[in-house]
């Protein structure tokens, strides 16, 4: 098995055209297409101070130590 790296463009008809080097003999081949990530970066949304106020609850025992059962995986 041999691997080649060739560059091509995908046209409007969703087709690719490849020209292999003359040293490649005729026969069956597997083709793998790796698409470059060309998605445009999403503009970052502006964060608003306090936008999540009241949506997160912290338990009263948040700062308490966790039991040995928790660390040993016995706490269900």
N, C-alpha and C positions, 0 to 999 in steps of 0.2 A: 504494500500500500504506500502511496506517495501523497503528499499534501502540497498544494499550491496556494498561494495567496494572490488573488487578482482583484482589481478594483473595477467597479462598474456603476452605472446609474440605473435606477428603476424609472421607467418612463410612465407616461400617463395611463398606458394600458396595463400597468402592473407587470411589465415584462423586463427581463434583463437579457443582454446580449454579451456573450463572452467569446473571446478569440484565444484559443489555447496555443501555446508554443508548438512549433513543428516537431519538437522532440517527443511529444505525447502521442502514443499510438492510439488507433481507433479501438473502441471497446466500451464496456459499461463503466459508469462512474456514478458516485454519489455526490450530490451537491448540497452544501450547507450554506445558508445565507445568514450572515451576521449583520444586523442592521445597526448603523451608527445611531446613537441617541441624539436626535436633532430636535427634540421637543424644546420649545422656547421656555425659558425659566419663568415660572409664575411670579408675578410681582408680589413682594412681601406685603402682607396686610399690616397695617399700622396697628400696634397694640394700644389698647386703651386701659389706663390704670383703673383697676377695680372691675374689669369686665366679667370676672368670674366670682365676684363677691356673692356669697350666699349659696354657691353651687358646690362647694367642697365642705365636707363635715369631718372634723378631726375628733376622734374619740377621747374621752377624758383620760384613759389609761395609755395614751400614745407614748409617753416618755417612760413608762414602766419597763423593767427588764423582761425579756422574753424567757419563757420557761425552757428547761433542758429538753422537755418533750418536743418543743418547737424545733430546736436545733438538731435533734436526733431524728426528726421526721415522724414522730409518734403523734403529734398533735393534728387531729383531723377536724 
